């Protein structure tokens, strides 16, 4: 992860390439989608494929939500003791079928729970943004005087 020097600010924008590299290094993120008049956010296991994100899902509210409204957001974080990074993808989700779904089946999509997920979804990004934050944790060194 990026190292800060004294002359850099506390928050820096990531170049798009660095944002994609961060996405490719992870397999777990959060998907935000619309369902009726509500916004939902759920964890998903994903993979990067050709400047898009792919995940599997079972039938349910997530699949219904992206079928009714294709606009979604996706977010992934990472952090160390000294800095954090966040990448947000805004895009359009669609269920894959046929050859596209078969190609996605070759990706490393490892669900964390043993539930059948037969639907393959792809997020085609409209915008990818990322930020790196220098963590100033001076409060961890503070003591409380009694």
N, C-alpha and C positions, 0 to 999 in steps of 0.2 A: 504494500500500500504506500501511497505517496508520503514522503517525509517533508515536513514543513521546515522552513528556515525562518530566522527571526524577522526578516523583512516581508514575509507573506502574511496575509490576513487570516483571521480565524475561520473564514468560510471561503472556499474556492470552487468555482464551477469546473466540472470535469469536461475535457474534450469528448466528443461523441465516441471516438474510438476507445477511450479509457472506460467510458460507460459500458460499451459492448463487451470489453474485456472483463469487467466486473460481473456482468450478467453471465458470461460464459464460465466463470470460475465457480458459480453457485448452481444449486439445483432446487432450492427452496425459496419461495417468495410469497407475496400476497397479491391476490387478484381482487380488484374492486369492480363491481358490476351493478347495473340497475335491475331491479325486479319490481315491477309495477311502479309505485311512487317512492320506493325506498332504495337506498344504496347499501349494498352488502359488501363485506370484505372477508375473504377466506384464504387460508394457506393452500398453496399448491406446489407440487413438485413439477419442475419444468426442464426443458432443454432449449438451447439456442439452435436455430436452423435457418440458414440463409437470411440473416437480418430479420428474423422473426422469432417469436417464442411459441413453443408447443407444449401442451400438457394433455393428460388424459383425465376424463371425468366419467362418473356414472350418471344415469338419469337422475334428475332432481332439480333443485332451485337454481344451481349454477348454470346448468345447460339450458334450462328454461329462460333464465335471465339473459344470457348472451344470444339466444334465439330471438327474443322479443326486442332487445336493444343491443346492437353490436358494439356500442361505445364502451370501452373498458379502460381501466388503469391497472398497472402492475408495478410493484415496488419490491426492491431487494436492498438489504442493508448488510454492512459488515463493520466491525470495529475492533480496535486494539486498545491498549491502555492510553495511547497518545492521540489517536485520530479515529474518525468514523467516516464511512462513505455510504451514500444513499443514491440509488438510481431509480428513476421513475420512467415508465414507458406508458404513453397514452396512445391508444390505437383502437383497432376494430377487430373483434373476435369473430371467428367463423368455424363451424364444424367442418372437418376435412372428411372426404369420402374417397373411395376408389384408390387409385394409385398414390395420391397425395397422402392418404391415411396409411397406406402400406409403407411408404417411405419413412413416415414419422415413426412407425413401429420399430424401425431399426435404430432409433435414437436411444440414448441411455435415459429412460424415464423410469425412475425407481420410486414407486409409491411407498410411503412410510407405514401405511396400514393395508392389511390384506383384504381389499375389497375390489371386486371386478369393476374395471373402468374401460368400457368398450368404445367410448366416444373420444375422438381425438380433436382437439381444438387448437387453432393457430391464432396468435395475435399478430396482426400486421401493424407495425408501429406507424403512427403519424408524427410523434415527437418522442425523442429520447433525451432526458436530461439527467445530469448527475452532479453531486456536490461532495466535496471532502471537507470535513470539519476538524479543526485542531481542538482537541479536548483539553480544557483548562480545568483540571480537577484539584484546584488548590484547597477546596473544602475537604478533600480526603486527608490532608495533612493537619487540618485544624483540630484543636482540642477544646473541650469545653471546660472552662475554669469554674469550679464549684464555689 
